[in-house]
Every structure is written in structure tokens, then in C-alpha cells.
């Protein structure tokens, strides 16, 4: 087995969340990006760069929190920035924010916090509204506490800073899980990506009561299976977001956190291989009508190794001849 295929099996297993296709080296034969008008393309490119910069601020915050660096956290706010809790209590100004975080670090020295940004909306030039979830583990062994938040980010001297962030009161309105998952309905069906390297096939089906989606996938080379796996995609009521959980035939497993952008799904993925290597990736899944979607896999890490970004286009599998309507198989007679 070549090094390429050893990497394929180890990386694809724990990180197969919507389609393994993004981890096959090289572009798909179907991978073509539409050309946008220049002005619109420039605007979209600028917003994409700004959104990436905003999402990176979450990583900067997490790193500062791990380091217990209150001043670094406060530096991510505007000079008059504020933090407001669910009861309306506000801490304003960098000095006060740093003081508050130092107090938290003293009270919870083992505390760890992660941030999942669900959406970024640009409401004016240099102004964006960020919605997301924070997950706080106060001490080792305790379960995580998840809270929704909304933040206003402003661009100052080329840098995005938080002007205001507010913890949100949990929504008590009951929204059926099937409604929350309805935006993923386009995935239902059979999908395939064929190349000289491998054939990767996946099938998505609704679970009982449409409370989750199931996904069965197979990777084949020269007709022989290299990897199989199963996945469930559902609603996590604690994180208030769509999640996916995947298990592969080699013993690897992982999970993904989903959020909707302007026209794509952003999936933050992390997992572990059967050999115990941690893996992670950031995926942009863009629907391309009913019969295809683009899969862009970035920031791919397996253990201590970084893999190059990759982009492919996955297409809906055509129906088998016996599945075609009867009229389509009837030939006209002379």
C-alpha cells in the first residue's frame, strides 16, 4: 500500500463527515468554479477575507484563554468594548474586561473555553454581527456548559475587534428537529466521486421521524473496498447547532460542528484515528443546485502533519437502469 493510500485511510476515516471526497489528493475531474462578474467577485472576495479574519478571532480568543492571558483577551475588544451577560450586567472597557477575566482564571484555574461561530453577517461597511456558541469546562471532569451569544465586530485600522458581545437567553420555543435539519434535505440520495485514484460513494437517508440523517460511505480502489463508515447528522440541543458523528471501519471516529454561511455550510471537524492520531479540518460545503456540491477542505491536520488544501465537486449518482421510469426505457417502434 502506497503512502498516499495509507494517508487516505488514516485521514479520511475520522474526518468523513459529509463526503470523504475532500481528502482524495488532487482535484476532481468535475471540479470547475463558475466565473463571477469582476465587481461582484471583488466584493465577495473581500467579504470572504473579512469573514475568515473574524472567524480567526475566535481561535485567537481560545489561545489566550488557554494561556490565561486576560490582557490578550481584552486586546481583542475595542477600547470601549463591552461584555453583557443574560441578566444585563455589563463590563465595559479593556481594563475592566481584563480584570474580569483575571478573576475568572483565579476562580477556575482549570477552565477551558471554545468558541463555535455559527454565522457572520455584514450589516454595514466595517461592521459585522457574529452569532455563535461558547463551551466552557470549569474544571477537569465536569461537563461543558454551552451558551449562545451575539457579538458586534467592527473593523478598525484593518483589524476586526469586538465592540459588544452579549450572552443570549435560551429560546424556550420548541422547533421540531425535522425543521432544523430541513436545510440538509438536498443531501438525501446517492452521491459519487470517481477519479483515477479511487471511487468514493455515499448514500444519505432520513432516520426515523426525520430526527437525523444517516450516511453510509465506501471508498474503493480497483473494485476493492479500502474504507467503509457510517455517520449520523442531527441537532444538538446543548450546543444549539447541527452536529455530525462518524465511525469508520478501521476504528477511527470524529465529530463535526455545522453552521450556515452566506451560501455554504461551514463544518469544523475533529477526530481521532484507530492509531490514536488526532485530526482536524475546516470544510466549506457549497450546494451547486440539486445534483452537485463543492467540497473545500482546509486546515487539514493529522497528528503533527499538515496536509494541503483540496477542492472537489461531488455529483449525484445517476439512477440504475432498473430504477428509470418505464417510459424512458421504451423505444419507439418504426
N, C-alpha and C positions, 0 to 999 in steps of 0.2 A: 504494500500500500504506500503511495507516494505521500510526501509531506503535505501536499495540497489537500489530499483527502483525509489525512489524519486531522488537519486543522478543520476541515469541513465537518467532520463528525463531532469533534470536541466543542467547536464554537456553535454550530447550528443546533445542537441538542438543547442546551439550557436557554438559548435565546430565540427559539422558534415560537413567536407569539402570534403572527398573523400570516406569515408566509416565510418559509425558510429561504425563499429565493434571494433575499438580500445578502446572504452570506456566501453565495457562489462567486468565485473570483471572476472578474470580467463582466462587461455589460451584456444584457440580453439582446438577442437579435431583434427584439421588438422595441428596444429602448430608444425612443425618439421624443424629444421635448418640443412642444409647439412653440412657434416664434410669436412673441407678443409685439405690439407696436412699440416703437422706441420710447416714447414719453411714458406710456403706461408701464413698460418694462423697467424703466429707471426708477419710477415711483415705487413699484413693487419691490425692486431690489433694495431700495433704501429702507423701506419698512421691514423687509426681512432681516436686514442687518441690524436695525434697531431692536426688533423683537428678539433676535439672538443675544444682543447685548443685555436686554432686560432679563432674559432667562438666565444669563450668566451671573447676574447679580445674586440670584438665589444660591448658586454654587459658592460665590464669594462669602455670602452670609453664613452658609453651613460650615465653611472652613474656619471662619472667625469664631463661630460658636464652639466648634471642636477645640480650638486653641484657647477658649475662654478669654478672648480679646475683645473686651467691651468697647474700647476706643475704635477698633476697626469696624465693629458693627455700627457705631454711631456715625462713622465717616461715610456710611452708605446712605445717610439721610441728608436732606437739605439743612442749612443752619437752623431753620425754624421748623424742621420736620416734627411729626407727632406720631405717637403710638396710642391707640384708643382701644380699651377692652370692651367686652359686651355690655358692661354696665355704664359705659360712658366716661369712665375715668381716663384722663389723658395725661401723658408725659410728653412735654414739648421741649425742643431744643436738644442739640447734640450732647451738651454737658449732662442734662437730666437723663437722657436716654442711656448714655454710658453708665451713669450711676445706677440706674435701674437694672441694667444687665449685670453689672458687677455684684449687685445684691442677689440676683438670681443665681449667679455662679457660686456664691458663697453658700447659699441655702441648698443648692442642688449641684454639688461638685461633679457628680457622675452624669449629669443631664446631657442628653443628646437631642438635637433637633434637626429635622429635614424639612425641606420645602418642596411642594409639588405645585408648579404653576399650571393652572388649567386653561387659562385664556389670557390674551393680551389684546386690548382694543385701543386703537389710536383715535382719540376724540378731538384733537387739535394738534397743530404743528408743535412738536416737542412735548406733548402731553399724552400719557397712556394710562389706562386703567387695567390693573392686573388683578385677576381672581385666582385663588389657589387654596391649598390646604397645608397647614403645618402639622407635623407629627412630633410630639415631644415625649421622650422617655426620661422620666425624672431621675431614676436610679436603676442600677443593674437588676434585671429580673422583673421589673414592673412592666405592665403592658403600656403601649403607646397611647397617648391622648391626642386625638385628631380634632383640629378646629379649622373652620373656614375663615377666610379673611379677604378683604378687598383693599388694594393699595393704589394710590395715585403716584405715578412716576413722572418726573419732569427731566428734560434734557438740559443740563447746564454745562456750558463750556465743553460740549462734546461728550459729557458723561451723564448717564442716567442715575438719578438719585430719588429716593423715596421722600415725597412731601408729606404723605399721610398714609398710615396703614391702620385698619380697623378690624377687630375680630367681629365676626358676624354671629348673630343669634341663630341657633339651629332652626331650620324651617320645619315646622310640625306638619305641614301639608303632606299628605301621603300621595306620592306619584307612583303609579304602577310601574314595576320593574320593566315590564314589556315596553312601556312608553320610553323609558330611559335608554333602552337598548335598540329602539326602532331605528336610529340613525345608522346602525351597523347592518341593517337588513340587506343592504346591497351585497354583502359578502356571502349570503346564502347561495349555495350551489357548488359546483366543482371548478377548480382552478388548476392551471398547469403552467410551468415554465420549462421549456425544452432548449437545451444547448448541447454543444459537443462535450461539455463537462459532465452533465447529469440531467436527469429528468426528475422534476420535483412536482408532486401533485398534492393537492389539498382539497378537502371537502368540508364545507360548513353547513351545519344543520341547526335548527332551533331545538332547544331542550324542552322538557315538559313544561307546558304552560308559558312558553316563551320567556322564561325567567333567566335563561342563559343560552349562549351559543356553544355548540361543540364543534371541534375542529380536529379531524384526523389527517395526518400528513405522512407522506412517504418520499424518501429520496432513493433513486435508483441510478445505478451506473451499469451500462451494458446489460440491462434487464435484471440485475441482481440488486436486492434491497441493501442500502447502506445504513439507513436510519429510518425509524418509524417513531411516531409520537402522537400524543393526544393533548388537547387543550380545551379549557373552558374559559369563556369570556362572560363576565357578569358584573353586576352592580355591587359595590362595596359601600354599605350604609355608614360605616365608620369614617372612611376617607371621603365619602360623598363624591365618588368618581367611579368610572368603569375600570375594572381590573381584569387581568388575564393570568391564568395559572397553567403551566405547561410541564409535562413529564415526557421524557424520551426513552427509547428502548435501550439506551446504554446506561440509564440510571441517573442522568442529569435532570435538573428541574430548575424552574425560574418563574418570575412573575413580571408583569408589565403594568404600568400606570398610564391610562389613556386620557388625553384631553384634545378638544377640538380647536383648531386654529381657524384661519380665515377660509381655507379650502382644503385642509388636510387634517389627518389625525396625527398628533404627536404622541409617541409611545416611548416612555422611559423604561428601559428593560435592565434587569439584573438577574443573575442566576449562578448556578454552580454546576460544574461538570461532574461526571461519575468519579473522576480522578481528584476531585476536591479543588479545582481551579475556579476562582471567582471570575465572572464575566459580566460585561455591561455594554450597553449600546443605546444610542438615541436614534429613533426611526421616525421618518416622515412618510406616512401612508396617504397618498393623494388619489381619490377616486377619479377615474377617467371615463365617465359615463357608466353604463351598465355592464360593459363587457371587459373592462380592464382597470387596473390601478397601478400607480407607480410606487415603488418601494425604495426609499433612500435610507441607507443605514450608515450612520456616522458615529464618531467617537467609540469605535469598537475596540474593546479591551478584553483580552483573555489572559488571566494571571498578570504577569508583568509586561506582556507583549501588546503592542498597539497594531491593529490591522488597518489597512487603507479603507477609506470610504468607498461605498459601492452603490450603484443605482441600477435597477432593472424594472421592466414593465411586465406585470403578470396578467395573463389573459384568461378569460372564462373558457373552460373546456367545451368544445363543441359536442352536441349530443351524439350518442352512438346511433348507428343506422336503425336499430330496432326501436329507438326512442323517438324517431322522427314521426311527424303526423303522416297518416296513411296517404293523404293526397300528394305529399312530397315524394313518395316512393312509387307513385303510379305514373307510368309513362304513357304519353298519348299514342294512340294507335293510328296507323295510316288509314 
